[in-house]
Amino acid sequence: MDESSHGGCECSEPPSAITEQDEPPGSGLLPVLSISEAPAIQQLDHSQSGSILTQARNQSSAAVLRNRVGMAPPSANTVVVASTNTNNESAIKTGRNGVRVDSAHVAESSPRVENPLTVQFRERFFPDTPDADWDDWRWQSRHRIKTLEQFEKMLDLSFEERDVLSDGGTLLPTAVTPYYMSLLDPENPLQALRKTVVPTTREFVRTAGEADDPLGEDGHSPVPGLVHRYPDRVLLLPLDFCSTYCRYCTRSRVVGHGEIQPNVQRLEAIFHYLEEATQVRDVLISGGDPLALSDEKLDWILGRLRAIPHLEFIRIGTKMPAVLPQRITPELCNMLRKYHPIWMSVHFLHPEECTPEAKQACTRLVDAGIPLGSQTVLLKGVNDEVSIMQQLVHKLLLMRVRPYYLYQCDPISGSSHFRTPVSKGLEIIQGLRGFTTGYAVPTYVIDAPGGGGKIPLQPDTVIGRDGDDLLLRNFEGKTFRYPDPLG
């Protein structure tokens, strides 16, 4: 879909998505295995029997896979693996800054992995979809679940969920990739992941202190699509499209409506501003999700930024490794590594998101030289327990992702059912500090309402209380209020 056809509404494809298909995975197969057993896997002779996954979808998947390789029943960490051809005969190339891009550096195709929940989901709802389509991020985007009819086929909807979907949803559009839908509990509307992507009537409840733009981003926007809040850093929004919409999104006022387009004229205005703003050294590309752009469009944006001499640091904010890990292709990684130093902030909420597919996506990025830091939002009934957060940060480290920020949920309109007391976040940090490795402890922050910026929650930043408001001191020594009723 080209940029001009993205229109003024939430669409089924990301803007500027290229039409050609990704390279399909290879045909060789390996047995089902637990992660802990990975070093011991061996190639099987399957020339007479066909695909393990095909057998699994035609019969009882778990039993067929176990019988085929003589292994124990799969655990939550069981992975279905299919090998791919990793023979790389590409010529040696030299990228930006003289970086060699050859067989030792190019991100290669990895063995195909698929978690058991996704296998079962595909058997039921997408039995005729080949691996090549399922693994294509464009196919995933085109087949997102968005309507009441689609949701009720896959989930036993609660009254609160059904009422919202039947009325056409809320201000924030609804869309879930088939992959992420496969991780949702079809029977339990209180499951953590399900609560974060399926709307409920609670989104219509507004409480004191909430706002459509609580961080005051619009007031710090010198050019449409650019937020300049800190002296040396800017936030660049190339588009407002996400493959999956989080119900607690800070930018729910703009995402998914087609108002922020990745067109050349608007982006060139941003680049011109940055060329003149010589104090800026750090650009965070977010949105919407910038990885919803095609490789070509993102390549062009990164190239334009790297052509501005005083820009030293480029970051990309994305939730793709969690909701659409198929987007993290070897081709994307090879393109990104041309523009080092690049860092990436990924968005993981709950240990159930840390699937083999997500791990493979993160591995590809890290192997391409991109450090990963996770930005986690603290959400009531989702991850507001020390034990859950500890599981998450441990799994992130095993995926080579550094827990970076733990955000207090922003007071956006209709978010009261997600927000915990600030004391809960401090309790979680206290429960992590000293009880696990320091690398696993994120910085707990409030993004101060009114444009105060991120304020780390430490004793010297909490001034006190004024009624139901928490008084906070930011990096400039200014005082800000955060709505935090004790009742």
FIVOKE-406542 format. One record per residue (C-alpha): residue in three letters; z, y, x. Coordinates in Angstrom, 3 decimals, padded with zeros to 6 digits, m for minus. Example, Ala and Ser with C-alpha at 12.3 -4.5 7.8 and 13.67 -1.06 7.14 Angstrom:
BEGIN
rest w v u
ALA 007.800 m004.500 012.300 .
SER 007.140 m001.060 013.670 .
end
This chain:
BEGIN
rest w v u
MET 000.000 000.000 000.000 .
ASP m000.954 003.353 001.467 .
GLU 001.282 006.405 001.451 .
SER m000.541 008.224 m001.320 .
SER m000.078 005.360 m003.755 .
HIS 003.695 005.142 m003.284 .
GLY 004.035 007.510 m006.235 .
GLY 007.162 009.063 m007.645 .
CYS 008.989 005.889 m008.584 .
GLU 010.574 002.920 m006.922 .
CYS 007.731 000.574 m005.950 .
SER 007.308 m003.115 m005.198 .
GLU 006.020 m002.586 m001.660 .
PRO 007.286 m000.409 001.176 .
PRO 005.137 002.648 001.873 .
SER 002.570 002.271 004.632 .
ALA 002.884 m001.515 004.662 .
ILE m000.088 m003.004 006.454 .
THR m002.085 m005.664 004.650 .
GLU m002.602 m008.360 007.275 .
GLN m000.271 m011.369 007.236 .
ASP 002.287 m012.245 009.904 .
GLU 001.586 m015.231 012.087 .
PRO 002.873 m018.314 010.230 .
PRO 005.508 m020.443 011.923 .
GLY 004.479 m023.543 013.829 .
SER 004.300 m027.010 012.328 .
GLY 006.574 m029.084 014.580 .
LEU 009.956 m030.042 013.082 .
LEU 013.430 m030.614 014.389 .
PRO 016.361 m032.280 012.622 .
VAL 019.001 m030.611 010.544 .
LEU 021.919 m029.705 012.766 .
SER 025.152 m027.805 012.882 .
ILE 025.231 m024.816 015.194 .
SER 027.776 m026.551 017.406 .
GLU 025.367 m029.458 017.860 .
ALA 022.387 m027.343 018.856 .
PRO 022.295 m028.321 022.556 .
ALA 021.890 m031.966 021.627 .
ILE 018.825 m031.703 019.371 .
GLN 015.743 m033.706 020.201 .
GLN 012.171 m033.745 018.874 .
LEU 011.550 m036.337 016.161 .
ASP 008.409 m038.326 015.437 .
HIS 007.464 m037.237 011.919 .
SER 003.729 m037.785 011.930 .
GLN 003.864 m040.263 009.045 .
SER 006.461 m038.617 006.851 .
GLY 005.474 m034.959 006.458 .
SER 007.736 m031.950 006.381 .
ILE 011.486 m032.388 006.061 .
LEU 011.583 m029.276 003.895 .
THR 008.822 m030.653 001.660 .
GLN 010.796 m033.852 001.143 .
ALA 013.934 m031.832 000.502 .
ARG 012.280 m029.804 m002.225 .
ASN 010.785 m032.831 m003.919 .
GLN 014.041 m034.763 m003.921 .
SER 017.745 m034.100 m003.410 .
SER 017.540 m031.875 m000.350 .
ALA 020.912 m032.565 001.255 .
ALA 020.606 m036.342 000.912 .
VAL 017.017 m036.459 002.184 .
LEU 017.774 m034.365 005.224 .
ARG 020.841 m036.398 006.132 .
ASN 019.063 m039.706 005.660 .
ARG 016.105 m038.542 007.702 .
VAL 018.112 m037.788 010.819 .
GLY 021.237 m039.868 010.239 .
MET 023.646 m036.954 010.336 .
ALA 026.778 m035.975 008.437 .
PRO 026.594 m033.772 005.321 .
PRO 025.790 m030.143 006.136 .
SER 028.524 m027.553 006.453 .
ALA 028.247 m023.850 005.704 .
ASN 026.780 m023.413 009.192 .
THR 024.102 m026.070 008.792 .
VAL 020.644 m024.904 009.723 .
VAL 017.241 m026.284 008.801 .
VAL 015.118 m025.842 011.900 .
ALA 011.374 m026.070 012.402 .
SER 009.986 m025.585 015.883 .
THR 007.198 m023.144 016.674 .
ASN 004.687 m022.910 019.456 .
THR 006.248 m020.741 022.140 .
ASN 003.355 m021.046 024.583 .
ASN 002.741 m017.462 025.688 .
GLU m000.475 m016.863 027.611 .
SER m000.674 m013.108 027.121 .
ALA m001.725 m010.993 030.061 .
ILE 000.812 m008.884 031.879 .
LYS 001.065 m005.381 030.430 .
THR 002.949 m002.306 031.483 .
GLY 004.699 m000.366 028.739 .
ARG 006.353 003.026 028.664 .
ASN 008.517 003.807 031.739 .
GLY 006.760 001.039 033.676 .
VAL 008.481 m001.772 031.785 .
ARG 006.684 m005.085 032.250 .
VAL 005.665 m006.685 028.989 .
ASP 004.657 m010.245 029.809 .
SER 005.812 m013.778 029.077 .
ALA 009.212 m013.007 030.536 .
HIS 009.748 m009.979 028.313 .
VAL 007.752 m010.396 025.117 .
ALA 009.830 m011.480 022.126 .
GLU 008.574 m014.978 021.398 .
SER 008.352 m016.888 018.145 .
SER 011.631 m018.725 017.607 .
PRO 012.333 m022.051 015.918 .
ARG 012.364 m021.562 012.168 .
VAL 015.811 m021.621 010.560 .
GLU 016.899 m021.667 006.935 .
ASN 020.402 m021.870 005.510 .
PRO 021.217 m024.500 002.839 .
LEU 021.786 m021.964 000.041 .
THR 018.310 m020.561 000.548 .
VAL 016.782 m024.043 000.632 .
GLN 018.370 m024.852 m002.721 .
PHE 017.365 m021.489 m004.205 .
ARG 013.738 m022.008 m003.194 .
GLU 013.718 m025.488 m004.680 .
ARG 014.751 m024.037 m008.023 .
PHE 012.911 m020.723 m008.257 .
PHE 010.107 m020.730 m005.678 .
PRO 009.145 m024.431 m005.298 .
ASP 005.487 m023.717 m004.593 .
THR 005.994 m020.878 m002.112 .
PRO 005.040 m022.007 001.404 .
ASP 007.165 m021.128 004.401 .
ALA 004.490 m018.729 005.640 .
ASP 004.878 m016.595 002.509 .
TRP 008.663 m016.838 002.311 .
ASP 008.923 m015.769 005.953 .
ASP 006.588 m012.793 005.413 .
TRP 008.676 m009.654 004.899 .
ARG 005.880 m008.061 002.867 .
TRP 005.890 m011.030 000.469 .
GLN 009.660 m010.705 000.173 .
SER 009.312 m007.013 m000.649 .
ARG 006.600 m007.602 m003.242 .
HIS 008.674 m010.288 m004.992 .
ARG 011.994 m008.466 m005.196 .
ILE 014.154 m009.091 m008.255 .
LYS 014.330 m005.863 m010.293 .
THR 014.268 m006.535 m014.043 .
LEU 016.671 m007.982 m016.591 .
GLU 014.285 m010.880 m017.217 .
GLN 014.243 m011.772 m013.528 .
PHE 017.996 m011.455 m013.056 .
GLU 018.900 m013.525 m016.112 .
LYS 016.718 m016.397 m014.894 .
MET 018.664 m016.554 m011.642 .
LEU 022.178 m015.401 m012.574 .
ASP 024.639 m016.018 m015.379 .
LEU 025.001 m012.302 m016.136 .
SER 028.277 m010.753 m017.228 .
PHE 028.332 m008.306 m020.145 .
GLU 028.734 m005.393 m017.705 .
GLU 025.720 m006.506 m015.673 .
ARG 023.517 m007.242 m018.675 .
ASP 024.259 m003.931 m020.393 .
VAL 023.138 m001.921 m017.370 .
LEU 020.016 m003.970 m016.709 .
SER 018.976 m003.968 m020.375 .
ASP 019.296 m000.165 m020.500 .
GLY 017.093 000.271 m017.460 .
GLY 019.771 000.632 m014.820 .
THR 021.499 003.690 m013.363 .
LEU 020.479 006.647 m011.213 .
LEU 020.183 004.251 m008.283 .
PRO 017.290 001.768 m008.659 .
THR 017.971 m001.962 m008.615 .
ALA 016.118 m004.337 m006.314 .
VAL 017.129 m007.469 m004.389 .
THR 014.962 m009.492 m002.028 .
PRO 014.502 m013.183 m002.896 .
TYR 016.193 m014.068 000.395 .
TYR 019.328 m012.040 m000.360 .
MET 019.340 m013.249 m003.968 .
SER 019.603 m016.785 m002.600 .
LEU 023.001 m015.877 m001.118 .
LEU 024.467 m014.709 m004.445 .
ASP 026.731 m016.929 m006.535 .
PRO 024.789 m017.455 m009.795 .
GLU 027.947 m018.139 m011.802 .
ASN 030.506 m015.689 m010.410 .
PRO 029.927 m011.955 m011.014 .
LEU 032.969 m011.226 m008.836 .
GLN 031.430 m012.790 m005.732 .
ALA 031.510 m010.239 m002.919 .
LEU 027.775 m010.055 m002.183 .
ARG 026.816 m010.047 m005.843 .
LYS 029.062 m007.071 m006.590 .
THR 027.295 m004.982 m003.943 .
VAL 023.731 m005.334 m005.269 .
VAL 023.906 m006.112 m009.017 .
PRO 024.733 m002.995 m011.099 .
THR 027.519 m002.858 m013.666 .
THR 028.606 m000.339 m016.283 .
ARG 031.313 000.860 m013.882 .
GLU 028.647 002.929 m012.124 .
PHE 028.696 005.268 m015.138 .
VAL 032.373 006.122 m014.656 .
ARG 032.890 009.367 m012.757 .
THR 036.272 010.414 m011.407 .
ALA 037.698 013.568 m009.853 .
GLY 036.486 014.327 m006.353 .
GLU 033.184 012.456 m006.676 .
ALA 029.821 014.113 m006.108 .
ASP 026.153 013.173 m005.915 .
ASP 026.039 014.554 m002.346 .
PRO 029.652 014.268 m001.159 .
LEU 028.793 014.707 002.526 .
GLY 026.908 017.946 001.957 .
GLU 023.771 016.630 003.659 .
ASP 021.464 018.825 001.610 .
GLY 023.304 021.914 002.871 .
HIS 022.680 020.890 006.497 .
SER 018.950 020.264 006.095 .
PRO 016.843 022.883 007.913 .
VAL 013.673 020.882 007.206 .
PRO 013.104 018.433 004.318 .
GLY 014.115 014.983 005.506 .
LEU 016.211 016.198 008.451 .
VAL 020.003 016.655 008.518 .
HIS 021.435 018.693 011.401 .
ARG 025.213 018.522 011.064 .
TYR 026.367 017.978 014.657 .
PRO 025.253 020.300 017.492 .
ASP 023.344 017.741 019.572 .
ARG 022.451 015.136 016.922 .
VAL 020.186 014.948 013.901 .
LEU 019.537 012.487 011.089 .
LEU 015.851 011.855 010.374 .
LEU 014.884 010.382 006.990 .
PRO 011.271 009.149 007.117 .
LEU 011.364 007.532 003.645 .
ASP 013.650 006.734 000.716 .
PHE 012.623 003.089 000.224 .
CYS 014.971 000.119 000.743 .
SER 014.157 m003.547 000.292 .
THR 017.566 m004.034 m001.378 .
TYR 019.650 m001.246 m002.907 .
CYS 023.396 m001.221 m002.256 .
ARG 025.388 m000.068 m005.271 .
TYR 027.688 002.114 m003.128 .
CYS 024.877 003.937 m001.295 .
THR 025.765 007.393 000.031 .
ARG 022.224 008.578 m000.713 .
SER 021.972 007.102 m004.208 .
ARG 020.824 010.545 m005.353 .
VAL 017.545 010.220 m003.442 .
VAL 016.765 006.619 m002.462 .
GLY 014.148 004.664 m004.342 .
HIS 012.622 007.579 m006.229 .
GLY 009.608 008.193 m003.989 .
GLU 010.598 011.786 m003.226 .
ILE 010.845 011.285 000.546 .
GLN 007.436 010.150 001.739 .
PRO 006.479 009.168 005.304 .
ASN 003.469 011.494 005.259 .
VAL 002.222 013.153 008.425 .
GLN 002.600 016.755 007.235 .
ARG 006.300 016.409 006.402 .
LEU 007.102 014.460 009.551 .
GLU 005.206 016.898 011.768 .
ALA 007.359 019.716 010.356 .
ILE 010.408 017.726 011.495 .
PHE 008.945 017.134 014.945 .
HIS 008.136 020.849 015.289 .
TYR 011.754 021.741 014.460 .
LEU 013.014 019.245 017.039 .
GLU 010.672 020.627 019.693 .
GLU 012.285 024.043 019.209 .
ALA 015.883 022.743 018.892 .
THR 016.421 022.062 022.573 .
GLN 020.144 021.417 022.082 .
VAL 019.327 018.185 020.227 .
ARG 019.424 015.093 022.422 .
ASP 020.098 012.317 019.882 .
VAL 018.056 011.312 016.810 .
LEU 019.237 008.776 014.227 .
ILE 016.380 007.426 012.089 .
SER 017.709 006.224 008.760 .
GLY 016.766 006.609 005.111 .
GLY 016.051 004.544 002.994 .
ASP 015.440 001.876 005.571 .
PRO 013.087 002.876 008.403 .
LEU 012.238 m000.766 009.093 .
ALA 010.521 m000.811 005.682 .
LEU 007.754 001.118 007.438 .
SER 004.880 m000.761 009.020 .
ASP 005.009 m001.375 012.758 .
GLU 002.176 001.139 013.184 .
LYS 003.896 003.944 011.303 .
LEU 007.209 003.379 013.081 .
ASP 005.384 003.173 016.412 .
TRP 003.832 006.585 015.730 .
ILE 007.186 008.148 014.775 .
LEU 008.911 006.799 017.885 .
GLY 006.026 007.924 020.061 .
ARG 006.222 011.469 018.691 .
LEU 009.961 011.590 019.316 .
ARG 009.613 010.279 022.861 .
ALA 007.046 013.017 023.551 .
ILE 009.812 015.640 023.080 .
PRO 011.347 015.964 026.565 .
HIS 014.941 016.869 025.643 .
LEU 015.387 013.941 023.233 .
GLU 017.296 011.340 025.235 .
PHE 018.656 008.938 022.672 .
ILE 017.056 007.273 019.640 .
ARG 018.989 005.215 017.106 .
ILE 017.736 003.307 014.078 .
GLY 019.925 002.552 011.069 .
THR 018.948 m000.516 009.035 .
LYS 020.255 m003.279 006.779 .
MET 017.195 m005.469 007.283 .
PRO 018.908 m008.136 009.443 .
ALA 021.294 m008.772 006.518 .
VAL 019.048 m008.434 003.458 .
LEU 015.578 m009.177 004.879 .
PRO 015.864 m010.787 008.319 .
GLN 012.202 m011.824 008.042 .
ARG 011.347 m008.201 008.914 .
ILE 012.592 m008.673 012.477 .
THR 009.399 m010.154 013.863 .
PRO 008.459 m010.663 017.514 .
GLU 005.756 m008.024 017.014 .
LEU 008.303 m005.460 015.809 .
CYS 010.610 m006.180 018.729 .
ASN 007.797 m005.878 021.257 .
MET 006.846 m002.499 019.806 .
LEU 010.429 m001.191 019.814 .
ARG 011.092 m002.081 023.412 .
LYS 008.400 000.375 024.543 .
TYR 010.711 003.244 023.627 .
HIS 013.984 002.383 025.366 .
PRO 016.706 003.459 025.327 .
ILE 016.895 002.536 021.638 .
TRP 020.084 001.517 019.867 .
MET 020.368 000.083 016.397 .
SER 023.093 000.393 013.766 .
VAL 022.977 m002.611 011.475 .
HIS 024.852 m002.871 008.187 .
PHE 026.893 m006.032 007.595 .
LEU 029.592 m006.167 004.923 .
HIS 030.834 m009.709 004.600 .
PRO 030.845 m012.964 006.596 .
GLU 028.572 m014.590 003.983 .
GLU 025.769 m012.323 005.243 .
CYS 026.007 m013.856 008.718 .
THR 023.482 m016.625 008.088 .
PRO 021.323 m018.443 010.645 .
GLU 018.434 m016.187 009.583 .
ALA 020.502 m013.055 010.237 .
LYS 021.628 m014.426 013.577 .
GLN 018.030 m015.118 014.600 .
ALA 017.028 m011.570 013.638 .
CYS 019.850 m010.078 015.692 .
THR 019.052 m012.357 018.618 .
ARG 015.462 m011.141 018.669 .
LEU 016.581 m007.518 018.721 .
VAL 019.189 m008.011 021.439 .
ASP 016.791 m010.062 023.541 .
ALA 014.388 m007.107 023.289 .
GLY 017.055 m004.978 024.965 .
ILE 018.352 m003.227 021.821 .
PRO 022.165 m002.971 021.597 .
LEU 023.451 m003.577 018.070 .
GLY 026.477 m002.010 016.407 .
SER 027.579 m002.861 012.876 .
GLN 028.551 m000.163 010.376 .
THR 030.664 m001.750 007.653 .
VAL 031.778 m000.004 004.471 .
LEU 035.250 m000.894 003.198 .
LEU 034.846 m001.995 m000.426 .
LYS 037.446 m003.040 m002.979 .
GLY 037.135 m006.691 m003.934 .
VAL 034.483 m007.277 m001.282 .
ASN 035.996 m007.058 002.192 .
ASP 039.378 m005.352 001.733 .
GLU 041.447 m008.188 003.172 .
VAL 042.415 m008.636 006.809 .
SER 041.320 m012.287 006.786 .
ILE 037.838 m011.464 005.464 .
MET 037.346 m008.606 007.901 .
GLN 038.502 m010.785 010.775 .
GLN 035.961 m013.467 009.853 .
LEU 033.249 m010.829 009.681 .
VAL 033.941 m009.199 013.042 .
HIS 034.225 m012.584 014.746 .
LYS 030.875 m013.724 013.339 .
LEU 029.282 m010.419 014.324 .
LEU 030.359 m010.843 017.934 .
LEU 028.906 m014.362 017.953 .
MET 025.656 m012.792 016.735 .
ARG 025.904 m010.306 019.649 .
VAL 026.666 m007.417 017.310 .
ARG 029.510 m005.038 018.190 .
PRO 031.655 m003.982 015.198 .
TYR 031.206 m000.208 015.455 .
TYR 032.430 001.692 012.386 .
LEU 034.519 000.707 009.396 .
TYR 033.726 003.411 006.822 .
GLN 035.972 004.498 004.005 .
CYS 033.641 004.376 000.991 .
ASP 032.183 007.830 000.346 .
PRO 033.202 009.402 m002.989 .
ILE 029.711 009.306 m004.482 .
SER 029.369 009.562 m008.241 .
GLY 030.352 006.302 m009.940 .
SER 031.994 004.690 m006.914 .
SER 035.657 004.552 m007.960 .
HIS 035.512 000.774 m008.540 .
PHE 034.490 000.293 m004.902 .
ARG 036.912 002.666 m003.188 .
THR 040.187 001.400 m001.770 .
PRO 043.188 003.564 m000.861 .
VAL 042.941 004.849 002.690 .
SER 046.147 002.957 003.417 .
LYS 044.212 m000.296 002.923 .
GLY 041.802 000.575 005.720 .
LEU 044.663 001.451 008.062 .
GLU 046.291 m001.854 007.141 .
ILE 043.128 m003.749 008.086 .
ILE 042.825 m001.992 011.449 .
GLN 046.484 m002.718 012.122 .
GLY 045.848 m006.348 011.207 .
LEU 042.989 m006.552 013.707 .
ARG 044.386 m004.560 016.613 .
GLY 046.289 m006.901 018.920 .
PHE 045.402 m009.988 016.863 .
THR 041.831 m010.296 018.106 .
THR 039.699 m009.063 020.980 .
GLY 039.328 m005.313 021.274 .
TYR 035.547 m005.634 021.030 .
ALA 036.048 m006.893 017.475 .
VAL 037.994 m003.834 016.259 .
PRO 035.801 m001.136 014.709 .
THR 036.712 002.535 014.452 .
TYR 037.933 003.351 010.964 .
VAL 036.458 006.669 009.801 .
ILE 036.121 008.946 006.822 .
ASP 032.911 010.946 006.611 .
ALA 034.616 014.115 005.427 .
PRO 033.430 015.454 002.072 .
GLY 031.686 018.821 002.343 .
GLY 029.989 018.136 005.649 .
GLY 032.999 017.791 007.945 .
GLY 031.522 014.853 009.810 .
LYS 033.128 011.562 010.768 .
ILE 036.874 011.729 011.275 .
PRO 038.571 008.725 012.900 .
LEU 041.647 007.651 010.997 .
GLN 044.419 007.952 013.549 .
PRO 047.855 009.516 013.178 .
ASP 046.811 012.864 014.661 .
THR 043.937 013.209 012.200 .
VAL 046.024 012.670 009.047 .
ILE 047.805 015.956 008.375 .
GLY 049.518 014.975 005.155 .
ARG 049.043 015.030 001.409 .
ASP 048.607 017.625 m001.302 .
GLY 049.049 015.879 m004.631 .
ASP 046.307 013.255 m004.951 .
ASP 044.398 014.611 m001.944 .
LEU 044.682 013.408 001.651 .
LEU 044.519 016.287 004.158 .
LEU 042.441 015.523 007.263 .
ARG 041.599 017.318 010.514 .
ASN 038.043 016.976 011.850 .
PHE 036.527 017.352 015.317 .
GLU 036.460 021.156 014.962 .
GLY 040.103 021.398 013.966 .
LYS 039.185 022.246 010.380 .
THR 040.998 020.827 007.387 .
PHE 039.292 018.785 004.709 .
ARG 040.421 017.011 001.556 .
TYR 039.685 013.448 000.522 .
PRO 040.528 012.249 m003.023 .
ASP 043.078 009.453 m002.575 .
PRO 045.346 009.036 m005.616 .
LEU 048.325 006.818 m004.863 .
GLY 048.467 005.389 m008.381 .
end
